[in-house]
Amino acid sequence: MKRFLKITGIVLLVASAVSLAPVVSLYLSKEPAPYTNAEAAKKLAANKGDSFRFLVFSDNHAGLILSDSAALKVVRSMNREDRFMKAPVDFVLSAGDVTFRGSKWDFRIFNIIRSRINWPVICAAGNHDDDNKKVRDLFKKYCGSNEMSFANRNSYFITLDNTITDITEKQLSRLEAELIKSSSYTHRFIIMHKPPLSVYQQSWYGPEIGTWPDKFMKLCEKHKVVMVFTGHQHIFKSLSHGGVEYITTGGAGMPMDLPTSDGAYHHYLSVRVSGDYVDLEVRKVFPPLWEYLCYYMWKDIFYTLKSVLL
């Protein structure tokens, strides 16, 4: 028995070291030239047909080793998306918090991680990407505009900046103008960081106390927006309101602190557009072994004991 335990321990130690190697390699990598959202969207102009897919992730929080190690696994899984699928993956969306604290180091690491994704990446800004003018300038350098719109095939995409939570009247007016302009497209999608409503009952995040969520959701309902993608909460949850799907997908790297059973697991989304049909699949990604043994295993044990004892 002792021999078995010893061998098991050695195997786990070696496997954990191997699972840590990619993030070590990441930190030693040379940084590529960054590109902006506008440059990424420009690559989509030649796409034809009405069948395609795009991927969505959020809250990778580059610059923190726990986040970066998990984000690399998410990226590796994303890059396998087009192995057997007939509908091509055209691009990838990020709903913000691309960095941990908005430092130059964080943006450098995000830029390297982004460069390993097989498709153009278009990013919304998160509150971690907007702490001060210096951080906003770095976001502009590495990602470009924090609000933009672009078309791909039969669909129209709008990014909004709600890093300070509220969406202003000016932004709402711009949004409605964009939705009217895009009325000829079959589908409309919105990407922003903070959700207009909390999709998790026990959440600390409660945007409903403001006035903007109601105005925003009425606009989405009026103009038949298909899906609104957000992050901020480190969880996957989806809620339908007024015919619009509000999807929180904050699982691309940042350590999860809620129960795994409630949707707090690493993941990204694969969205398929086929003519007038849209569907979404959640791709769960198991954390790197070293990270699971150091953190996630104990988190799940804690919540299990809590549910039994309290």
Buried (B, 14 or more C-beta within 10 A) or exposed (E): EEEEEEEEEEEEEEBBEEBBEBBEEBEEBEEEEBBBBEEBBEBBEEEEEBBBBBBBBBBBBBBBBBBBBBBBBBBEBBBEBBEEEEBBBBBBBBBBBBBBBBBBBBBBBBBBBBBBBBBBBBBBBBBBBBBEEEBBEBBEEBBBBBBBBBBBBBBBBBBBBBBEBBBEEEBBEBBBEBBEEBEEBBBBBBBBBBBBBBBBEEBEBEBEEBEBBEBBBEBBEEBEBBBBBBBBBBBBBBBEBEEBBBBBBBBBBBBBEBBBEBBBBBBBBBBBBBEEEBEBEBBEBEBBBBBBBBBBEEBBEEBEEEEEEE
